[in-house]
Amino acid sequence: MGFINRVEHGLAKAVHGAFAKAFRSEVQPVEIASAIRRAMDDKAALLGHGRAMVPNLYTIELSETDYARLGDFEDDLDEDLIASAQEHADSQGYQPGGPLEVHLIEGEGLETGVFRVRPATAKRADAHRHETVRAPAPRSTPSSTAVEERLASQRPARPTPAARPWLEIGGDRYPLLASLTTLGRDESADIVLEDPGVSRQHSEIRVTNDGPHLLTSIRDLNSTNGTFVNGDRITSQRLQDGDRITIGRTSATFRAGRW
């Protein structure tokens, strides 16, 4: 599978030279690949019949130093990281929410050797390549689930994915994986909608526990065009199975996650 696969199998001689010199003390591509796989495991949501949905967009925030070094090999690294993620999805029976894509960007406030993974779901992955971009600081919400670490220990076994409510958009399912899920046009949203009528951060859906039951509500984030449930403009509202949500020109149906 290329560079990452060779590193993971201990064939150090295959990666000596320019790559080894560039990655001697900074973030290693194999570390990024491992973090993507773990983010995929953490975000897996059961769809029924043994299938689980996972995010398909993985934005990697790097320090200025790491981005400058890894950026020279971005095309090759992106291909290997996508291949690694696809191999993991296939081996676990995961269904990505769209075409798998990995982007390397320069984040703020990161020291050399430290990085973050921001998973998100979008039906059609953005095809452009990032140049030197400074990403906004990660949101301190449960849905961001940033992976920020210098990998140093073996991760415990992943938990079994749990059934979750989901949105049905254009015939595709978008599981509400976290307690708070944002919808918007910006890549920082958890569900990215390519709709000019959708604000960058348009609305958010919150899933909470009430004993054995899950309660779901939607809140408008002061969007330009508003959030509508069953045709009525709302500020905040509890969602029921089958409710129709409209933001911009995009319609979604809320499903409560009962199979």
Secondary structure as a PSIPRED ss2 file (coil, helix, strand):
# PSIPRED VFORMAT (PSIPRED V4.0)

   1 M C   1.000  0.000  0.000
   2 G C   1.000  0.000  0.000
   3 F H   0.000  1.000  0.000
   4 I H   0.000  1.000  0.000
   5 N H   0.000  1.000  0.000
   6 R H   0.000  1.000  0.000
   7 V H   0.000  1.000  0.000
   8 E H   0.000  1.000  0.000
   9 H C   1.000  0.000  0.000
  10 G C   1.000  0.000  0.000
  11 L C   1.000  0.000  0.000
  12 A H   0.000  1.000  0.000
  13 K H   0.000  1.000  0.000
  14 A H   0.000  1.000  0.000
  15 V H   0.000  1.000  0.000
  16 H C   1.000  0.000  0.000
  17 G C   1.000  0.000  0.000
  18 A H   0.000  1.000  0.000
  19 F H   0.000  1.000  0.000
  20 A H   0.000  1.000  0.000
  21 K H   0.000  1.000  0.000
  22 A H   0.000  1.000  0.000
  23 F C   1.000  0.000  0.000
  24 R C   1.000  0.000  0.000
  25 S C   1.000  0.000  0.000
  26 E C   1.000  0.000  0.000
  27 V C   1.000  0.000  0.000
  28 Q C   1.000  0.000  0.000
  29 P H   0.000  1.000  0.000
  30 V H   0.000  1.000  0.000
  31 E H   0.000  1.000  0.000
  32 I H   0.000  1.000  0.000
  33 A H   0.000  1.000  0.000
  34 S H   0.000  1.000  0.000
  35 A H   0.000  1.000  0.000
  36 I H   0.000  1.000  0.000
  37 R H   0.000  1.000  0.000
  38 R H   0.000  1.000  0.000
  39 A H   0.000  1.000  0.000
  40 M H   0.000  1.000  0.000
  41 D H   0.000  1.000  0.000
  42 D H   0.000  1.000  0.000
  43 K H   0.000  1.000  0.000
  44 A C   1.000  0.000  0.000
  45 A E   0.000  0.000  1.000
  46 L E   0.000  0.000  1.000
  47 L E   0.000  0.000  1.000
  48 G E   0.000  0.000  1.000
  49 H C   1.000  0.000  0.000
  50 G C   1.000  0.000  0.000
  51 R E   0.000  0.000  1.000
  52 A E   0.000  0.000  1.000
  53 M E   0.000  0.000  1.000
  54 V E   0.000  0.000  1.000
  55 P C   1.000  0.000  0.000
  56 N C   1.000  0.000  0.000
  57 L E   0.000  0.000  1.000
  58 Y E   0.000  0.000  1.000
  59 T E   0.000  0.000  1.000
  60 I E   0.000  0.000  1.000
  61 E E   0.000  0.000  1.000
  62 L E   0.000  0.000  1.000
  63 S C   1.000  0.000  0.000
  64 E H   0.000  1.000  0.000
  65 T H   0.000  1.000  0.000
  66 D H   0.000  1.000  0.000
  67 Y H   0.000  1.000  0.000
  68 A H   0.000  1.000  0.000
  69 R H   0.000  1.000  0.000
  70 L H   0.000  1.000  0.000
  71 G H   0.000  1.000  0.000
  72 D H   0.000  1.000  0.000
  73 F H   0.000  1.000  0.000
  74 E H   0.000  1.000  0.000
  75 D H   0.000  1.000  0.000
  76 D H   0.000  1.000  0.000
  77 L H   0.000  1.000  0.000
  78 D H   0.000  1.000  0.000
  79 E H   0.000  1.000  0.000
  80 D H   0.000  1.000  0.000
  81 L H   0.000  1.000  0.000
  82 I H   0.000  1.000  0.000
  83 A H   0.000  1.000  0.000
  84 S H   0.000  1.000  0.000
  85 A H   0.000  1.000  0.000
  86 Q H   0.000  1.000  0.000
  87 E H   0.000  1.000  0.000
  88 H H   0.000  1.000  0.000
  89 A H   0.000  1.000  0.000
  90 D H   0.000  1.000  0.000
  91 S H   0.000  1.000  0.000
  92 Q H   0.000  1.000  0.000
  93 G C   1.000  0.000  0.000
  94 Y E   0.000  0.000  1.000
  95 Q E   0.000  0.000  1.000
  96 P E   0.000  0.000  1.000
  97 G C   1.000  0.000  0.000
  98 G C   1.000  0.000  0.000
  99 P C   1.000  0.000  0.000
 100 L C   1.000  0.000  0.000
 101 E E   0.000  0.000  1.000
 102 V E   0.000  0.000  1.000
 103 H E   0.000  0.000  1.000
 104 L E   0.000  0.000  1.000
 105 I E   0.000  0.000  1.000
 106 E E   0.000  0.000  1.000
 107 G C   1.000  0.000  0.000
 108 E C   1.000  0.000  0.000
 109 G C   1.000  0.000  0.000
 110 L C   1.000  0.000  0.000
 111 E C   1.000  0.000  0.000
 112 T C   1.000  0.000  0.000
 113 G C   1.000  0.000  0.000
 114 V C   1.000  0.000  0.000
 115 F E   0.000  0.000  1.000
 116 R E   0.000  0.000  1.000
 117 V E   0.000  0.000  1.000
 118 R E   0.000  0.000  1.000
 119 P E   0.000  0.000  1.000
 120 A E   0.000  0.000  1.000
 121 T E   0.000  0.000  1.000
 122 A E   0.000  0.000  1.000
 123 K C   1.000  0.000  0.000
 124 R C   1.000  0.000  0.000
 125 A C   1.000  0.000  0.000
 126 D C   1.000  0.000  0.000
 127 A C   1.000  0.000  0.000
 128 H C   1.000  0.000  0.000
 129 R C   1.000  0.000  0.000
 130 H C   1.000  0.000  0.000
 131 E C   1.000  0.000  0.000
 132 T C   1.000  0.000  0.000
 133 V C   1.000  0.000  0.000
 134 R E   0.000  0.000  1.000
 135 A C   1.000  0.000  0.000
 136 P C   1.000  0.000  0.000
 137 A C   1.000  0.000  0.000
 138 P C   1.000  0.000  0.000
 139 R C   1.000  0.000  0.000
 140 S C   1.000  0.000  0.000
 141 T C   1.000  0.000  0.000
 142 P C   1.000  0.000  0.000
 143 S C   1.000  0.000  0.000
 144 S C   1.000  0.000  0.000
 145 T C   1.000  0.000  0.000
 146 A C   1.000  0.000  0.000
 147 V C   1.000  0.000  0.000
 148 E C   1.000  0.000  0.000
 149 E E   0.000  0.000  1.000
 150 R C   1.000  0.000  0.000
 151 L C   1.000  0.000  0.000
 152 A C   1.000  0.000  0.000
 153 S C   1.000  0.000  0.000
 154 Q C   1.000  0.000  0.000
 155 R C   1.000  0.000  0.000
 156 P C   1.000  0.000  0.000
 157 A C   1.000  0.000  0.000
 158 R C   1.000  0.000  0.000
 159 P C   1.000  0.000  0.000
 160 T C   1.000  0.000  0.000
 161 P C   1.000  0.000  0.000
 162 A C   1.000  0.000  0.000
 163 A E   0.000  0.000  1.000
 164 R C   1.000  0.000  0.000
 165 P C   1.000  0.000  0.000
 166 W E   0.000  0.000  1.000
 167 L E   0.000  0.000  1.000
 168 E E   0.000  0.000  1.000
 169 I E   0.000  0.000  1.000
 170 G C   1.000  0.000  0.000
 171 G C   1.000  0.000  0.000
 172 D E   0.000  0.000  1.000
 173 R E   0.000  0.000  1.000
 174 Y E   0.000  0.000  1.000
 175 P E   0.000  0.000  1.000
 176 L C   1.000  0.000  0.000
 177 L C   1.000  0.000  0.000
 178 A C   1.000  0.000  0.000
 179 S C   1.000  0.000  0.000
 180 L E   0.000  0.000  1.000
 181 T E   0.000  0.000  1.000
 182 T E   0.000  0.000  1.000
 183 L E   0.000  0.000  1.000
 184 G E   0.000  0.000  1.000
 185 R C   1.000  0.000  0.000
 186 D C   1.000  0.000  0.000
 187 E C   1.000  0.000  0.000
 188 S C   1.000  0.000  0.000
 189 A C   1.000  0.000  0.000
 190 D C   1.000  0.000  0.000
 191 I E   0.000  0.000  1.000
 192 V E   0.000  0.000  1.000
 193 L C   1.000  0.000  0.000
 194 E C   1.000  0.000  0.000
 195 D C   1.000  0.000  0.000
 196 P C   1.000  0.000  0.000
 197 G C   1.000  0.000  0.000
 198 V C   1.000  0.000  0.000
 199 S C   1.000  0.000  0.000
 200 R C   1.000  0.000  0.000
 201 Q C   1.000  0.000  0.000
 202 H C   1.000  0.000  0.000
 203 S E   0.000  0.000  1.000
 204 E E   0.000  0.000  1.000
 205 I E   0.000  0.000  1.000
 206 R E   0.000  0.000  1.000
 207 V E   0.000  0.000  1.000
 208 T E   0.000  0.000  1.000
 209 N E   0.000  0.000  1.000
 210 D E   0.000  0.000  1.000
 211 G C   1.000  0.000  0.000
 212 P C   1.000  0.000  0.000
 213 H E   0.000  0.000  1.000
 214 L E   0.000  0.000  1.000
 215 L E   0.000  0.000  1.000
 216 T E   0.000  0.000  1.000
 217 S E   0.000  0.000  1.000
 218 I E   0.000  0.000  1.000
 219 R E   0.000  0.000  1.000
 220 D E   0.000  0.000  1.000
 221 L C   1.000  0.000  0.000
 222 N C   1.000  0.000  0.000
 223 S C   1.000  0.000  0.000
 224 T C   1.000  0.000  0.000
 225 N C   1.000  0.000  0.000
 226 G C   1.000  0.000  0.000
 227 T E   0.000  0.000  1.000
 228 F E   0.000  0.000  1.000
 229 V E   0.000  0.000  1.000
 230 N C   1.000  0.000  0.000
 231 G C   1.000  0.000  0.000
 232 D E   0.000  0.000  1.000
 233 R E   0.000  0.000  1.000
 234 I E   0.000  0.000  1.000
 235 T C   1.000  0.000  0.000
 236 S E   0.000  0.000  1.000
 237 Q E   0.000  0.000  1.000
 238 R E   0.000  0.000  1.000
 239 L C   1.000  0.000  0.000
 240 Q C   1.000  0.000  0.000
 241 D C   1.000  0.000  0.000
 242 G C   1.000  0.000  0.000
 243 D C   1.000  0.000  0.000
 244 R E   0.000  0.000  1.000
 245 I E   0.000  0.000  1.000
 246 T E   0.000  0.000  1.000
 247 I E   0.000  0.000  1.000
 248 G C   1.000  0.000  0.000
 249 R C   1.000  0.000  0.000
 250 T E   0.000  0.000  1.000
 251 S E   0.000  0.000  1.000
 252 A E   0.000  0.000  1.000
 253 T E   0.000  0.000  1.000
 254 F E   0.000  0.000  1.000
 255 R E   0.000  0.000  1.000
 256 A C   1.000  0.000  0.000
 257 G C   1.000  0.000  0.000
 258 R C   1.000  0.000  0.000
 259 W C   1.000  0.000  0.000
